[in-house]
Amino acid sequence: MHGRLRIVILAAAALALALNEGGAGAQNAPLYPAKDCGQLAVQMELNQCAGANYQAADAALNKLYGQLMADQTDAASKQRLTEAERAWIAYRDKECAYEVGPQQEGGSIWPMEMSNCLEAVTAARLSDLAKLHGCTAGVSACNPH
């Protein structure tokens, strides 16, 4: 149960970060449209809602990635961005597999937990990449880390 609680906390924190990043104006705009799953009580509906939120985060990330790719001015920087994103995808998948555990051990709540983890990790990546998009000072100066 400790792992499940950690996933819920991680998902809530990442969603809060994604929804409330920065100060006023456009910075407060959500990075993707997330549904409020808190009022649902049936596990299948919770699973579907969590899945829809992950899909929304993933779609926003894919759109932003395309914009970042278009921002790159040379083949070498495009290749580095491609390699970084592929490595991040592998990390995301392995991190959530570790955090949530195997499906056969998770029961009916497993799809929701996996979607929540995938959404949280994706929201964090989306936030990081959003800081880089449109940066004119160069990646090293705009790096969110």
SVG drawing of the C-alpha trace seen along z (x, -y; Angstrom):
<svg xmlns="http://www.w3.org/2000/svg" viewBox="-19 -38 44 50">
<polyline fill="none" stroke="black" stroke-width="0.4" points="0.0,0.0 3.0,-2.3 3.8,-2.4 0.2,-3.2 0.1,-6.1 3.3,-7.4 1.8,-7.2 -1.2,-9.2 0.9,-11.8 3.2,-12.0 0.3,-12.3 -1.4,-15.0 1.9,-17.0 2.7,-16.8 -0.8,-17.8 -0.8,-20.7 2.6,-21.8 1.3,-21.5 -1.9,-23.4 -0.4,-26.1 3.1,-26.7 4.4,-30.2 2.8,-33.6 -0.1,-35.4 -1.6,-35.3 -0.7,-32.7 1.7,-31.0 -1.4,-29.9 -3.0,-28.3 -3.1,-24.5 -0.6,-22.7 -3.3,-20.2 -7.0,-19.7 -7.3,-17.3 -10.7,-15.9 -11.6,-15.9 -11.8,-12.2 -12.4,-12.9 -16.2,-12.6 -16.2,-9.2 -16.8,-6.0 -16.9,-3.1 -13.4,-1.7 -14.0,-1.3 -14.9,-5.0 -11.9,-6.0 -9.7,-3.9 -11.2,-5.6 -10.9,-9.1 -7.3,-8.5 -6.5,-7.1 -8.1,-10.1 -6.0,-12.5 -2.8,-10.6 -3.8,-10.7 -4.4,-14.5 -1.0,-15.0 0.7,-12.8 -1.0,-14.6 0.1,-18.0 3.6,-16.6 3.7,-15.4 2.5,-18.7 5.1,-20.6 7.8,-18.2 6.9,-18.9 7.2,-22.6 10.5,-22.2 11.7,-20.1 10.7,-22.9 12.7,-25.3 15.9,-23.4 18.1,-25.1 20.4,-22.2 20.4,-18.4 22.7,-17.8 20.3,-19.6 17.3,-17.8 19.2,-14.5 20.0,-15.3 16.4,-16.2 15.2,-13.0 17.7,-10.9 16.7,-12.7 13.0,-12.1 13.6,-8.4 15.6,-8.1 12.9,-9.9 10.2,-7.6 12.2,-4.6 12.6,-6.2 8.9,-7.0 7.9,-3.5 10.4,-1.8 9.7,-4.3 6.0,-3.6 6.5,0.2 8.6,0.0 6.3,-2.3 3.0,-0.6 4.2,3.0 3.0,5.7 -0.6,5.7 -1.2,9.3 -0.5,8.1 -2.5,4.9 -6.1,5.9 -8.8,3.7 -7.2,0.5 -4.0,1.1 -5.1,-0.7 -5.8,-3.8 -2.6,-3.7 -0.6,-3.2 -2.4,-6.0 -1.8,-8.3 1.9,-7.5 2.2,-8.0 0.3,-11.3 2.4,-12.5 5.8,-11.8 4.5,-13.2 3.2,-16.3 6.6,-16.9 8.3,-16.4 5.8,-18.7 6.5,-21.4 10.3,-21.1 10.0,-21.2 7.5,-24.2 10.3,-26.2 12.6,-25.5 10.1,-26.3 10.6,-29.7 13.8,-30.3 16.1,-32.5 19.0,-32.4 20.0,-28.8 19.3,-25.5 22.0,-25.8 20.7,-29.2 17.0,-28.1 17.5,-24.6 14.9,-24.1 17.3,-22.1"/>
</svg>
